[in-house]
Amino acid sequence: IFVLPYGDSHADLPHFLEGLLAHPVTSDVLRVVTSEDSSRTQRKIKVFISYAHKDQKLVNVLQQHLTVLRHAGLLELLADRQIRPGEDWSTQINSSLEEADVILLLVTPDFLMSDYCYSVEMTRALERHRAGGARVIPIILRPTDWMSSPFGNLQALPRDARPVTTWSNRDAAFVDVVTGIRRVIIEELKSNVIQADTASVLSSGGGSITIDATREGFRPRPES
């Protein structure tokens, strides 16, 4: 553990944090906290899944594969099945859509045919994506002409946008999907740390940043 002090000028702080979090040793295990708030815990990335209900079985398998990320405290699934009887489902879904950090579009012919998925959820997801409020990831579950859709320019999963149902081993396809989602979640967590800690230090007018490196091999440079 070591402390980096800061004086009155913090112009280079965001670049410093960005470079530090990009370090191969510290990318997943480094915690950056201000000395004024060392007890702050890391926020989970909220994930919303947009899908056609005819694809429920494939959605269930994806959620099973996402369990390891959920148990690791990296994500929180905003699932429509949490809506209780008697609640306004459209209001709840729209609220989750606005709250999400990452939005997964589960692309199938039924998804593209669904007026609600296409005209409401997908449209709002892409608006938030373009505004920088959320990351949208198309996940190609079944073959369809998704490249002609409004999200056809986005990087899709699995790799090479090969539909999950065309893989000889569907579990391998979902592992590939989850690996891609994990990369995005890690990027979002790094971005959140940079923004939160930069704002905290800048607003404090001073103080220090404490670095807790728990993996062997990362050491502060000794003073000359």
C-alpha positions in Angstrom: 0.0 0.0 0.0 1.3 3.4 -0.9 0.0 6.9 -1.0 0.3 9.5 -3.8 -0.2 13.0 -2.6 -1.7 15.8 -4.6 -1.4 19.5 -4.2 -3.5 22.3 -5.8 -3.2 21.2 -9.4 -4.9 17.9 -10.6 -5.0 18.5 -14.3 -3.2 15.2 -15.0 -5.2 13.1 -12.5 -7.6 11.5 -14.9 -4.8 10.5 -17.2 -2.8 9.1 -14.3 -5.8 7.0 -13.1 -6.5 5.8 -16.6 -2.9 4.6 -17.1 -2.8 3.0 -13.7 -6.0 1.0 -14.3 -4.7 -0.1 -17.7 -1.7 -1.8 -16.1 -1.9 -5.5 -16.8 -1.2 -6.4 -13.2 -3.7 -4.0 -11.6 -6.5 -4.2 -14.2 -8.8 -6.4 -12.2 -7.6 -6.1 -8.6 -6.6 -2.5 -8.1 -8.8 -0.4 -5.8 -8.5 3.3 -6.1 -10.1 5.3 -3.3 -9.6 8.8 -1.9 -8.1 9.3 1.5 -11.3 11.0 2.6 -13.5 8.0 1.6 -11.5 4.8 1.9 -14.5 2.8 2.9 -16.4 3.3 -0.3 -17.4 0.0 -2.0 -17.4 -0.7 -5.7 -20.7 -0.3 -7.5 -22.1 -3.2 -9.5 -22.7 -2.7 -13.2 -26.4 -2.9 -13.9 -27.3 -5.0 -16.9 -30.7 -5.0 -18.7 -31.6 -7.8 -21.1 -34.0 -7.0 -24.0 -35.5 -10.1 -25.6 -38.6 -11.6 -27.2 -40.4 -13.9 -24.8 -40.4 -16.7 -27.4 -36.6 -16.8 -26.8 -37.1 -17.4 -23.0 -35.2 -20.7 -23.0 -32.1 -19.2 -24.6 -32.4 -16.3 -22.2 -32.4 -18.7 -19.2 -29.2 -20.3 -20.4 -27.5 -16.9 -20.8 -28.5 -16.0 -17.3 -27.1 -19.2 -16.0 -23.7 -18.4 -17.7 -23.8 -14.9 -16.2 -24.1 -16.3 -12.7 -20.4 -16.4 -12.2 -20.1 -12.6 -12.8 -23.1 -12.0 -10.5 -21.5 -14.0 -7.7 -18.3 -12.1 -8.2 -20.2 -8.9 -7.5 -19.5 -7.5 -11.0 -23.0 -7.1 -12.2 -26.7 -6.9 -11.2 -29.3 -8.2 -13.7 -32.3 -6.0 -14.1 -34.8 -8.9 -14.9 -38.4 -8.4 -15.9 -39.3 -11.5 -13.9 -38.8 -9.4 -10.7 -42.0 -7.5 -11.6 -44.7 -8.6 -9.2 -48.4 -9.3 -10.1 -50.4 -6.1 -10.3 -47.5 -3.8 -11.1 -47.3 -1.8 -14.3 -44.8 -3.9 -16.2 -44.1 -1.3 -18.9 -43.2 1.3 -16.3 -41.0 -1.1 -14.5 -39.2 -2.2 -17.7 -38.7 1.4 -18.8 -37.3 2.3 -15.4 -34.8 -0.6 -15.6 -33.9 0.4 -19.2 -33.1 3.9 -18.0 -31.1 2.6 -15.0 -28.9 0.2 -16.9 -25.2 0.7 -17.5 -25.1 -2.1 -20.1 -28.0 -3.2 -22.3 -28.0 -6.6 -24.1 -30.1 -7.0 -27.2 -30.8 -10.7 -27.7 -31.2 -10.7 -31.5 -33.5 -13.2 -33.2 -36.2 -13.0 -35.8 -38.8 -12.8 -33.0 -36.9 -9.9 -31.4 -36.8 -7.9 -34.7 -40.5 -8.8 -35.2 -41.6 -7.6 -31.8 -42.9 -4.0 -31.9 -42.1 -3.5 -28.2 -38.6 -4.8 -28.4 -37.8 -3.0 -31.6 -39.7 0.3 -31.4 -39.4 0.8 -27.6 -36.6 -1.0 -25.9 -34.1 -1.0 -28.8 -34.8 2.5 -29.8 -34.3 3.9 -26.3 -31.2 1.7 -25.8 -29.6 3.1 -28.9 -30.5 6.7 -27.8 -28.7 6.1 -24.5 -25.8 4.4 -26.3 -25.3 7.4 -28.6 -25.5 9.8 -25.6 -22.9 7.8 -23.7 -25.3 6.8 -21.0 -25.2 3.1 -21.6 -23.3 0.5 -23.6 -25.4 -1.6 -26.0 -24.2 -5.1 -27.0 -26.1 -7.1 -29.6 -26.0 -10.8 -28.9 -26.9 -12.9 -31.9 -28.9 -15.9 -30.7 -30.5 -17.1 -33.9 -29.8 -16.3 -37.6 -31.5 -13.2 -38.9 -30.7 -10.1 -41.0 -29.7 -8.0 -38.1 -27.0 -6.1 -40.1 -29.7 -4.1 -41.8 -31.1 -2.9 -38.4 -30.2 0.4 -36.6 -27.7 -1.4 -34.5 -26.0 -3.2 -37.4 -22.9 -1.1 -36.9 -22.3 -2.3 -33.4 -19.8 -5.0 -32.4 -21.9 -8.1 -31.7 -21.3 -11.3 -29.7 -20.4 -14.1 -30.0 -17.2 -13.6 -31.9 -17.6 -13.0 -35.6 -21.3 -12.4 -34.8 -21.9 -16.2 -35.3 -25.4 -17.0 -34.0 -25.4 -19.0 -30.8 -27.8 -21.7 -32.2 -25.4 -22.5 -35.0 -22.5 -23.5 -32.7 -22.0 -27.2 -32.3 -21.6 -26.6 -28.6 -24.0 -23.9 -27.3 -22.3 -23.7 -23.9 -19.1 -22.8 -25.7 -21.0 -20.1 -27.5 -22.4 -18.6 -24.3 -19.0 -18.8 -22.7 -17.7 -16.7 -25.6 -20.6 -14.2 -25.0 -20.0 -13.9 -21.3 -16.3 -13.4 -21.9 -17.1 -10.4 -24.1 -19.6 -9.1 -21.6 -17.0 -9.4 -18.8 -14.6 -7.2 -20.8 -17.2 -4.5 -21.2 -18.1 -4.7 -17.5 -14.4 -4.3 -16.5 -14.1 -1.3 -18.8 -17.2 0.3 -17.2 -15.9 -0.3 -13.7 -12.6 1.3 -14.6 -14.4 4.3 -16.1 -16.6 4.6 -12.9 -13.5 4.6 -10.7 -11.8 7.2 -12.8 -14.8 9.5 -12.8 -15.7 9.1 -9.2 -12.2 9.5 -7.8 -11.2 12.3 -10.1 -14.3 14.3 -9.0 -13.7 13.6 -5.4 -10.1 14.7 -5.4 -10.7 17.7 -7.5 -13.6 18.8 -5.3 -11.6 18.4 -2.1 -8.8 20.7 -3.3 -6.2 18.4 -2.0 -5.6 15.2 -0.2 -4.2 11.9 -1.5 -5.1 8.8 -3.4 -4.4 5.5 -1.7 -3.5 2.6 -3.9 -4.1 -0.9 -2.6 -2.3 -3.4 -4.9 -3.1 -6.9 -3.8 -1.4 -8.8 -6.6 2.3 -9.6 -6.3 4.4 -7.9 -8.8 3.1 -4.3 -8.5 5.3 -2.1 -6.5 5.6 1.7 -6.2 8.7 3.3 -7.8 11.2 4.0 -5.0 12.1 7.5 -4.3 15.4 8.7 -5.7 
